[in-house]
């Protein structure tokens, strides 16, 4: 007899840690998870968006806490996880959302830019996942959701560390899914397509690339942030308990072409 019901998506009593969860798409993830019942812990390097995010999460009837922290600081991952435990008592969902990009010509690319992007997009994600696993394994459940990209699958001839890091996030998602599955912990990812956000306005308005990208999307247009919220809730909830090691593209079919 099936145990699937409306409560399969319910996150009541769950605690979600979201890196970069107060701005951009991260804020949408915080709102979505709180709408379905989760309390939220946001860690971000700056306080941008904190008050707006607080208001939106509390309007959903749930608690939110913030920590200002550069997640690339050596040794910080266990401390971040401990602060979540100290504040809420447990950790059920980790959303590795924080990311950055550096762009340059192949011959001019700077070593410092390579290192910074890899540190944020890959190393910090790994260390936080490792620290979260230390508490999720003993409790016998958990969800780790890594944010990938179209560059988890495609090349990027001006964004070398970003492409490398997002390919690596896909691989690490699979490796951690395999390792943690015996402990009833699911590790999956979301790969947003071309989404209309403040950060992509310049690309949307680019007279060459803007129309090229739009024409490449079978659905006919760029996505909007709300379209990532349902997939996030699915991957964070019991509805996805038999799904692990998957990077789910939310791209309007962009990767089909």
C-alpha positions as CSV (number, residue, x, y, z in Angstrom):
1,X,0.0,0.0,0.0
2,X,1.4,3.4,-1.0
3,X,2.4,5.8,1.7
4,X,2.3,8.7,-0.7
5,X,0.0,11.5,0.4
6,X,-0.1,15.3,0.7
7,X,2.3,15.1,3.7
8,X,5.0,13.7,1.4
9,X,6.0,17.2,0.6
10,X,5.6,18.5,4.2
11,X,8.7,19.9,5.8
12,X,7.2,20.7,9.2
13,X,9.8,20.3,11.9
14,X,12.7,20.2,9.5
15,X,15.7,22.6,9.6
16,X,17.4,23.7,6.4
17,X,20.8,25.3,6.1
18,X,21.2,27.4,2.9
19,X,24.4,29.0,1.9
20,X,23.8,32.3,0.2
21,X,20.2,32.0,1.1
22,X,19.3,35.7,1.5
23,X,19.8,36.9,-2.0
24,X,19.3,35.8,-5.6
25,X,17.9,32.3,-6.1
26,X,19.0,31.3,-2.6
27,X,16.3,33.6,-1.2
28,X,13.7,31.8,-3.3
29,X,14.9,28.4,-1.9
30,X,14.5,29.8,1.7
31,X,11.0,31.0,0.9
32,X,10.0,27.8,-0.7
33,X,11.3,25.5,2.0
34,X,9.7,27.7,4.8
35,X,6.4,27.7,2.9
36,X,6.3,23.9,3.3
37,X,7.2,24.0,6.9
38,X,11.0,24.2,7.4
39,X,12.9,26.5,9.7
40,X,15.8,28.2,7.9
41,X,19.4,29.0,8.8
42,X,21.2,31.2,6.3
43,X,24.9,31.7,6.1
44,X,26.2,34.5,3.8
45,X,29.3,36.6,3.5
46,X,27.4,39.8,3.7
47,X,24.1,40.9,5.2
48,X,22.5,41.8,1.9
49,X,18.9,40.7,1.8
50,X,18.7,39.6,5.4
51,X,15.7,41.7,6.5
52,X,13.7,41.0,3.3
53,X,14.3,37.3,3.7
54,X,13.5,37.3,7.4
55,X,10.1,39.0,6.6
56,X,9.2,36.5,3.9
57,X,10.1,33.4,5.9
58,X,8.4,34.7,9.0
59,X,5.3,35.5,6.9
60,X,5.2,31.7,6.1
61,X,5.0,31.1,9.9
62,X,8.6,29.8,10.4
63,X,11.8,30.8,12.1
64,X,15.0,32.0,10.4
65,X,18.5,32.7,11.7
66,X,21.5,34.2,10.0
67,X,25.2,33.9,10.2
68,X,27.7,36.2,8.5
69,X,30.6,34.1,7.5
70,X,32.9,33.6,4.5
71,X,32.4,29.9,3.8
72,X,35.9,29.6,2.3
73,X,37.5,30.4,5.7
74,X,39.7,27.4,6.7
75,X,38.0,25.2,9.3
76,X,34.7,27.0,9.3
77,X,32.4,24.2,8.1
78,X,32.1,22.3,11.4
79,X,31.5,25.6,13.3
80,X,28.7,26.5,10.9
81,X,27.0,23.2,11.4
82,X,27.4,23.5,15.1
83,X,25.7,26.9,15.1
84,X,22.7,25.4,13.3
85,X,22.5,22.6,15.9
86,X,22.9,25.2,18.8
87,X,20.1,27.3,17.3
88,X,17.6,24.7,16.2
89,X,18.7,21.4,17.7
90,X,19.2,19.5,14.5
91,X,19.9,19.7,10.8
92,X,17.9,17.9,8.1
93,X,18.6,19.7,4.9
94,X,21.7,21.3,3.5
95,X,21.4,23.5,0.4
96,X,24.9,24.3,-1.0
97,X,23.8,27.3,-3.0
98,X,26.5,29.9,-2.6
99,X,28.5,30.4,-5.8
100,X,30.5,32.9,-7.8
101,X,31.9,33.4,-11.3
102,X,35.0,35.1,-12.8
103,X,35.2,35.8,-16.6
104,X,38.2,36.4,-18.8
105,X,40.0,35.5,-22.0
106,X,41.8,32.2,-21.9
107,X,45.3,33.7,-22.1
108,X,44.6,36.4,-19.6
109,X,42.9,34.3,-16.9
110,X,44.3,35.0,-13.5
111,X,45.4,32.3,-11.0
112,X,43.8,34.2,-8.2
113,X,40.4,34.2,-9.9
114,X,40.7,30.4,-10.6
115,X,41.5,29.8,-6.9
116,X,38.7,32.0,-5.5
117,X,36.0,30.4,-7.7
118,X,37.1,26.9,-6.9
119,X,37.2,27.7,-3.2
120,X,33.6,29.0,-3.1
121,X,31.9,26.7,-5.6
122,X,33.6,23.4,-4.9
123,X,35.8,23.4,-1.8
124,X,33.3,25.1,0.5
125,X,30.6,22.8,-0.8
126,X,32.7,19.7,0.0
127,X,33.6,20.8,3.5
128,X,30.1,21.7,4.4
129,X,28.7,18.5,3.0
130,X,31.4,16.6,5.0
131,X,30.5,18.4,8.2
132,X,26.8,17.9,7.6
133,X,27.3,14.2,7.1
134,X,28.8,14.0,10.6
135,X,25.4,14.8,12.1
136,X,23.1,13.3,9.4
137,X,24.7,9.8,9.5
138,X,24.0,9.3,13.3
139,X,20.5,10.6,13.0
140,X,19.8,8.3,10.0
141,X,18.3,10.8,7.6
142,X,19.1,13.9,5.7
143,X,19.0,15.7,2.4
144,X,22.0,17.4,0.7
145,X,21.1,19.5,-2.3
146,X,23.9,21.0,-4.4
147,X,23.3,23.8,-6.9
148,X,24.8,23.0,-10.2
149,X,24.5,24.8,-13.5
150,X,24.2,24.4,-17.2
151,X,27.9,24.5,-16.9
152,X,27.7,21.2,-15.1
153,X,27.2,19.8,-18.6
154,X,28.5,22.4,-21.1
155,X,31.7,24.3,-21.8
156,X,32.3,27.9,-20.9
157,X,35.2,29.4,-22.9
158,X,35.5,32.5,-20.7
159,X,34.5,31.0,-17.3
160,X,37.0,28.1,-16.8
161,X,36.9,27.7,-13.0
162,X,33.1,28.1,-12.9
163,X,32.7,25.3,-15.5
164,X,35.3,23.1,-13.8
165,X,33.7,23.6,-10.4
166,X,30.1,22.9,-11.7
167,X,31.3,19.7,-13.4
168,X,32.9,18.7,-10.2
169,X,29.8,19.5,-8.2
170,X,27.9,17.0,-10.4
171,X,30.6,14.4,-9.8
172,X,30.7,15.0,-6.0
173,X,26.9,14.8,-5.9
174,X,27.1,11.3,-7.3
175,X,29.9,10.2,-5.1
176,X,28.3,11.5,-1.9
177,X,24.9,10.0,-2.9
178,X,26.6,6.6,-3.3
179,X,28.4,6.9,0.0
180,X,25.5,8.1,2.1
181,X,22.6,6.1,0.6
182,X,23.0,3.3,3.2
183,X,22.3,5.9,5.9
184,X,19.1,7.0,4.3
185,X,20.6,10.3,3.2
186,X,19.8,11.5,-0.3
187,X,22.2,13.8,-2.2
188,X,20.9,15.5,-5.3
189,X,21.3,18.7,-7.2
190,X,19.5,21.4,-9.1
191,X,20.9,22.8,-12.3
192,X,19.2,26.1,-13.0
193,X,18.9,27.0,-16.7
194,X,18.9,30.6,-17.9
195,X,16.8,32.4,-15.2
196,X,15.7,36.0,-15.1
197,X,17.4,37.5,-12.1
198,X,19.2,40.8,-11.3
199,X,22.5,39.0,-11.9
200,X,21.5,38.0,-15.5
201,X,20.0,41.3,-16.7
202,X,23.1,42.2,-18.7
203,X,23.1,38.8,-20.4
204,X,19.4,39.0,-21.1
205,X,19.9,42.5,-22.7
206,X,23.0,41.5,-24.7
207,X,22.0,42.2,-28.3
208,X,23.7,39.0,-29.5
209,X,23.7,36.5,-26.7
210,X,20.3,37.4,-25.3
211,X,18.4,36.4,-28.5
212,X,20.7,33.4,-29.0
213,X,20.0,31.9,-25.6
214,X,16.2,32.5,-25.9
215,X,16.1,30.9,-29.3
216,X,18.0,27.8,-27.9
217,X,15.3,27.2,-25.2
218,X,12.6,24.9,-26.4
219,X,10.1,26.4,-23.9
220,X,10.6,29.7,-25.7
221,X,11.9,32.0,-22.9
222,X,14.1,32.4,-19.9
223,X,12.8,30.9,-16.7
224,X,11.8,32.9,-13.6
225,X,13.0,32.1,-10.1
226,X,9.7,30.7,-8.9
227,X,10.1,27.8,-11.3
228,X,12.9,26.5,-9.2
229,X,10.9,26.4,-6.0
230,X,8.9,23.3,-6.7
231,X,11.9,21.2,-7.6
232,X,13.7,22.4,-4.5
233,X,10.8,21.4,-2.2
234,X,10.6,18.0,-4.0
235,X,14.3,17.2,-3.4
236,X,14.1,18.4,0.2
237,X,11.0,16.3,1.1
238,X,10.1,12.7,1.7
239,X,8.6,12.7,-1.8
240,X,12.2,12.2,-3.1
241,X,13.4,9.6,-0.7
242,X,14.1,7.1,-3.5
243,X,15.9,9.7,-5.6
244,X,19.6,10.1,-5.1
245,X,22.6,11.0,-7.2
246,X,20.6,13.1,-9.6
247,X,21.3,16.6,-11.0
248,X,17.9,17.9,-12.0
249,X,18.1,20.5,-14.8
250,X,15.4,23.1,-14.5
251,X,16.1,24.7,-17.9
252,X,13.0,24.8,-20.1
253,X,14.7,22.1,-22.2
254,X,17.9,24.1,-22.9
255,X,20.1,21.0,-22.7
256,X,18.0,19.1,-25.3
257,X,19.6,21.2,-28.1
